Amino acid sequence: METKQGKNPEMERKQQDVTSVLLREERLFKPRKEVADIAYVKDWEAELAAGNDIEAYWANKAQQFEWFAPWTQTLDTSEAPFYKWFVGGKTNIAYNAVDRHVRTGRRYKLALLYVNERGDERKVTYYELYREVNKAANALKKLGVKKGDRVALYLPPCVESVVSMLACAKIGAVHNVVYAGFSVHALAERINDAEAKVLITADGTFRRGQVIDLKAVSDEAVSSCPSVETTIVVKHAGNPITMSDLSGKEVFFHTLVEGEPSECRAERMDAEDMLYILYTSGSTGKPKGVVHTTGGYMVETATTLKDVFDIHDDDLWWCTADIGWVTGHSYIVYAPLLLGTSTLVYEGAPDYPQPDALWSIVERYGVTKFYTAPTAIRHLMRFGDKWPQCRDLRSLRILGTVGEPINPEAWMWYYKHVGNERCPIMDTWWQTETGSFMISPVPTAPLKPGSATKPLPGIHADVVDQDGKLVPPGKGGFLIITTPWPSMLRTLYKDPERYVKTYWEVIPGGVYCPGDIARKDEDGYLWIQGRADDVLKIAGHRIGTSEVESAFVSHAAVSEAAVIGKPDPIRNEVIKAFLILKEGRTGDAHLVEELKKHVRHELGPVAVVGEIVFVQSLPKTRSGKIMRRVLKARELGIDAGDLTTLVE
Ligand code: WT7
């Protein structure tokens, strides 16, 4: 346990930007034979070594795709940090994700399996997807959409949202998907920043037994978006809507594509042509338009999905994210289709109509690879083990998580009750900005619950202090990515200066700074400790929120936890914890004392808990991340900044 300051005076000086490590996790899970036997990556260490030559490694991975013209240079660093990959290469990602398979035995394979909370389903083969994408692509062209034009999507996860994204990619238009839970203001802001020419929306979306009207939100947003020439409306939920009578301004999706030819030539895209913009909100200021391009994004999203989840031809892949987030872009749409696998698209909540909503779908369709968020797991844990236990989950082979650090207790629950102690858990660390998984095990890696293990082959990361100096193993510091990677963001839309400042000028040495804190252990495994902005500062120690929250959740009564630093005259800050209890537990003074003791026992005397409050819910982003700054602002009575991403 690391509770004292180091003796070395140099380390002492650095204490302010090095975080303390309090939590120890000793469990190790070795790969099981049946998983290792079929894995693509047989020898993890050897593959990591192969990735040391990033150019050779990624050039080799790029060979699996069709290029209309070969690249002449794998990586161009001359204008760093504006890196270019596969320079001069020409390709089309929609062509590689759909057309390529139609010429093979995958022609009639299931490409999309759409399922919603009401139990409706829709199955689309690769051949059907091919025809639908081409029709939609032709329809967009007819509306005057050209290569480089932006098309905004405000849609539920459904077949048409996948078709629309691919149709844009096929003709070289840039899609800008806005999560369908965002407000009028957030939608309008994103459409205006991207200057989208077309908006594709739907009548409504299903949410917990209700239909949410999306058309009304779109109408209000579009009224302040002068760039939008046409709104295309998908009839999806069947709720009554009114269409504008201005001819041509609004049109139904099905009317528009009807009669369009089912063949469409793929636009010849440069590897560095823009594929999409996806807005991600910072804690302050306006949302950042993350720009992803074509070639490198194609290569790395597909490679990482294949190697991490060991995708074979008989898999049914399910990523439970929404299409409106990068997770949906990369791992519901592009990577699975690039690999020719079957991808499940789910529209619904994880606990509706019952807490076994996810498990019943796994059972019904025989899902083999399942990828979700720690926040969903912690939430479902609260309802008890019986929900996964009453479902047949034997089809599952590999599980995964993304979005936040997964605390060891939630990892163990997922491992035991969902994976039946058979399925390895891939804890994938990455960001909207990185486009693909960056730090993650592969199925043959020995796993430690709570660690995303090591950077993937071809990726290099480390932990440093504010001056960019490596911190020794066991100490926490800033996570950095030290070499460029193919699916990296290329810039922030219309704001290259902010791109350089936000990611490349935080730590000296020309390295990418994701804004997370982490530590590396003696085995080189990385442990993400939380966002640098949220770090607690207690009596000279910097402590990541994740460790403290993990300690709370490891108590049998607690299902979810969020902690902030509460100002304290003696220790600078003490911990204030907001806890959601498991069903059937009551938060009384006795439990408060017990929890304080428990955390002290888990983390040592540094982690001083000042106050515990029991709550019914925590402020979260629409993608499920806890917004600690909202709790903190409330505590301090200050303005919480931009709240457009906060769920009401
Ligand atoms: C931030 C990025 C990219 C997918 C969804 C989120 C946190 C993400 C992990 C993980 C610990 C994680 C980080 C990161 N995060 N995955 N496996 N372990 N933390 O995308 O909204 O761009 O958020 O999510 O803090 O910086 P995003």
Residues whose N, C-alpha, C, O or C-beta is under 5 A from the ligand:
A	BS01	WT7	T327 T401 V402 G403 E404 P405 I406 D427 T428 W429 W430 Q431 T432 E433 A452 P514 D516 I528
